[in-house]
Amino acid sequence: MVLSQFLDPKNNYAFRRIFGTENNKDILVHFLNDVLDLTGEAKIKDVQFLSPIQNPDIAAKKESIVDVLCRDSTGVQFICEMQVARTTGFEKRAQYYAAGAYFNQAGIGEKYHKLKEVIFIAITDFVLFPNKQAYKSDHVTLDKITHEHDLKGFSYTFIELPKFPKTKEDELENIVEKWIYFFKYASETSAGDLKKVVGSDEIIGKAYNELIEYNWTKEERTIYQQAKKNEDDNISCLNQKFDEGMEKGKIEGKIEGKIE
């Protein structure tokens, strides 16, 4: 195993440190433009961070907390979510979060024509769409017959890390592949291989620099480790439930077979 000085960007606390803080706003803007392929007039120049806690009007509803929520100068909102543990219905949760951000646009009232688009971006450390081969997929609402894009309130981009096939730094061909490699292999990247990954893309280098453990305070490292423990515990719990479900299915299958 390669010894690395970099922490894991998939860690919940590390992800928010890199993409959800004022000091690193340039990293987030660069990431959004790269992943969404925004160029020219469409390119994001600046964003304003919003509270990641979306409080529903009705207390009985489930409160939603996203990793990063921001808004650009045109009012378009972006949600960035890192999901390590496979949870049932994550794609529905993505739509729930996006709908919450859309609904909570303050001061709009009944001026529905002023509602701005919500773009949801998720990086998952599991296969979300098993029938898709592509590791990056973009989803919008289209007319079933003409395929016209009339309803532009929501769009979703999913990056499924397990599907990314490249494992070596010199295989990376573009900035999107470098971002995906960063998420998947940063904690295994050696200092010697870092130059191959970064190349002329300085913002990737800055993202890596944010993961150098020695640049973190003792308190920050403690929070990182606690977040890691919580994620590990969550994954173990989900795996146990999955195994128990599989075992239950086998037993029920045998019983049904005997009955027949």
C-alpha positions, 0 to 999 in steps of 0.5 A: 500500500502506498504511503500517503500524506493526504487524508480522504476527501470522501470523509464528511468533514474533509469534504466540507472543509474543501468545498464548503468554506469561504477560504476554499470558495475558488475550489468549489467554483472551479469544481462546479464549472468543471463537472457541469462543463460550464463555459463562456457566459454560463461559467460561474464566477462566484457563489454565496454559501447558504445554510446546509440545514433546510428546515421544513415549514411543518415540524413533522416533516423530515429535516434535511441536511446537505453537505454544501449548499450555495447560490451563484450570482444569477440565483441558481442553487447548487447542492453538493453531496458526498455519500459513502454508505449505500442507502436505500432510495438515495436518488429519491433523497436527492430529489427531496433535497433539490425540491426543498431548496427550490421551495425555500427560495425566500421572498418569491411568494407567488412570483413563480416565474422568478424561481431559479434552477436547483442543480444537485451534484452527488459523488457516491462511493457505491454503484447507484445505477447498476444498469448504467455503464457510465461513471458520470450521468446527467439527468434532466426533465425532457418531453417524452416524445420530442425530448425538448427540455422545457422544464428546467427547474431541476438537474442532477449529476451523479458520479459513481466512484466504483465505476471509474476505471482508471487507476494510474495518474498518467491515464487521466485525460481531462479535468473531470477525470482528475477530480474523480481520481482525487475523490477515489485515490487521494488518500493513496496518492504519494507525494511523488505521484502528485505532480502527475495528477496536478499537472497544470491544474493548480486548483487540483493541487490546492484541493490536495493541499487541503488534505495534508494532515500536518496542515490540520490542527489537533481539533480538526484531526479529532473531528475528522477521525470521529466523522470517519468512525461514524461513517465506518459504523454506518457502513457496518450497520448497513452491511449487517442489515444487508447480510441479515436480509440475504440470510432471511431470503435464503431461509424463506426460499428453502421453506417455500421450496419444501412447501412446494 
